Structures are given as C-alpha cells and as structure tokens.
Amino acid sequence: MMSCKGDAKEEIIDAPHVQWDNPVEAGRYLVTITGCNDCHTNGYLMMEGKVAEEDWLTGSPVGWQGPWGTTYPTNLRLLVEEWNEEIWVETLRNRKALPPMPWMNINKMSEYDMRAIYAYIKSLGPNGERMPLAVAPGQEPQTPYLSLFPQNMPLTSSETE
C-alpha cells in the first residue's frame, strides 16, 4: 500500500503517525478523532455520533455560509471512487480551499495517516449522493445552512472614522 521513493520514504517513516497493523482500522480511528464525521456525515454532531457507520462520510446538504459564500461537506465515499490513492494523498498534502475545511491542518498530516484514511473510506464503498456545489458570496443557497458570520465584532479603527 505504501509507495514511497528514495529520501521521501525516510521522511515519511520518520513523520509522526498512527501506528497500525491494519490501515482500515487506523483510518476508522483517524476519521473519528479528527472530526471528519462532524461535517462529512449528515447529522453526526446533532446525534452525538450515533449515526450508523454505513452512513458515515456521505456528505451533508447543510451548508456552511460565511464571507466566502456557502460551502458543503463533500461525499467522501463517492470521491474515493473517482480518485486513486495517489491523487488523494497529493490533494490532502497541497489543497487550499474554502472554509470551514481546515486544510492548513490536513496539509500537515503524515502520508501514512492520509493513506489509512483513504483505505478506510474506500472500504466503506460508495453510498449516498453528490452534495451541492458551493454558492458564491451574496447569493442565497437553496438548502439549509449554518451562518459563520462573526457577530458583535469590535469595530476596527478604519471602520470608526
């Protein structure tokens, strides 16, 4: 499963990562503790995690709206059907995208852990539907959404002049 070349292999092995004998079990653990389900599994937070594993990571039609517009958690189960493991790792390593996805943190994940998460999601098989595309700032989404606009922020000196 690991495909590392030359010096990169040593760097990957030395990086902090979850120790595992079974990448699928490691991936399940990582998905759980890193909060992937919080957004990518519809209703997970509201139901305090009591969502059947067969429904995990199928995305959510509830958007996250902020100054960037409205974004939706991707159905990762369908995504890994389209992407091979190398594309998955490259994307997790380099992607910069819209909030609330914490790409700045995901980019720092070890390659071992990225591959374990891929193995786990792939093991679940395809399920669910594609989620809505992002909606531009100032446009009203046609789905439910959570507002992430800051409220009661102190004014900056330029706003008070």
N, C-alpha and C positions, 0 to 999 in steps of 0.2 A: 504494500500500500504506500509506503514512503518512497518517494522518488527524489532523492537529493543528490546533487552533483558536487564533487570536489570540496572546496573550502566551505561552501554553503552548508554541506551536510554537518560539518563540525559545529558551525554556528547554530544550526537548528537543534542539534542534540544538546548543546550547552544552554540553550534558552530555557527559562523556567516553563514547565508544562505539567499537566496532569499525567501521572504515571499510570499506565494501563496495560493490561494483557489483552483486553477486548476493546477495540476502538468504538464499537457501537455503545457499549455501556459507559465508556468515558464521555462520548458525545451526549448521551442522555443526561449524565451528571452535569456537564458544562451548560447544556441548554437550560437546565433547571436553575442552577445557581447564578448564571449570568443574566437572567431575566429575559431571555429570548421570548418565552411564552407570554410575558407581561403584555407585549404588544402584538406579537405574531400569532397568538391564539385567542380568538374571539371569546370574550367573557372571562378570561383566566383570572384577572385581578378581582373582578366583581364576585366571582365564585370561590375566591380564596384558593385557587389552584385546583379546585375539584372539577376538572374537565377531563373527560376520558382521553387517554393518551392517543387513541386513534384519531382524535380531532386536533391534536397539537399541531402548531405551526402551519395552519391553513390560512393565515392572514386574518384581517379584520376589515369590515366595511365601515368601521368607525374611524373617521379621520382625525388628524392632529393639525389644528389650524394655528398659525402664528404669522409673523411678518413675512415669512417665506411663501405663504399660501397654505394649502391643505395637502397633507401627505397621508398615505395609507400604508399600514404594515403589509408587506408582500406575503403571498402564499409561498413559503419556502419549500413546501413539498412539491409544488409544480416547478419551481425554479430549478431544483436539483435534477429534475428530469430533463431539463434543457441544457444544463451546464455540466461539464465534466469536472472532476476534482481539481484539475489544474486551473481552470477558469475560476472556480470557487475560491481557491487559495489566493490567486492573483487579485481578485476583486476585494476580498477581505483585507488584504495587505495594503491596497492602494486607493480604495474608493474614498471619495469625498462627495457627500450627497446632502440632501436636505434633512433638517431636524424632523423628528426628535431622535432618529437613529444616531447612537453615539459612535460614529465612525472613527473619531480620534482615539477611542479606546480599542475598538475592534482591530484597527490597523496595527496595534501593538501585540496582538495575540500571537502566541507561538504557532508555528506551522503545524506541529503535532496536534495542537488543540483545534486548529482550523480543520484539519483532516478528520479528526474524530467527530466533530460536529457534522461535517458532510456525511460521514459514514452513518451516523445515527439518523439524520434526516432522510437519507436515501433508503435506509432500512424500513422506514415507515411506509414508503410507497406513495404514489400520487393520491391526492384526495382534495376535494373542495374545488373552488372556482377562483379565477383571477380576481384580484381586488381592483377597485377603481384607480385610474391614473391620477396623479397629482393635479390639483386645481391651482391656478395662478393667483397671486395676491389680488385682493379686491373682488374676486368672483365668489359667489355663494355656492358651496357644494350642495349636491342633491342628496347627500347622505347625512346621517348623524355625525357630529364631530365634537371634539374637545377643544376648548379655546386655551391657547398657551400665550395669550397676550398678557404682558405684565400689567397689573392694576396698582393704582396708588403709588406709582414710582415717583420719587422726588424729582423735581424739575432740575435740569442742568442749567448752568449759568447762561448759556446761549438761549435757552427757552424762556428765561425770565426777562430778557432785555427787549 
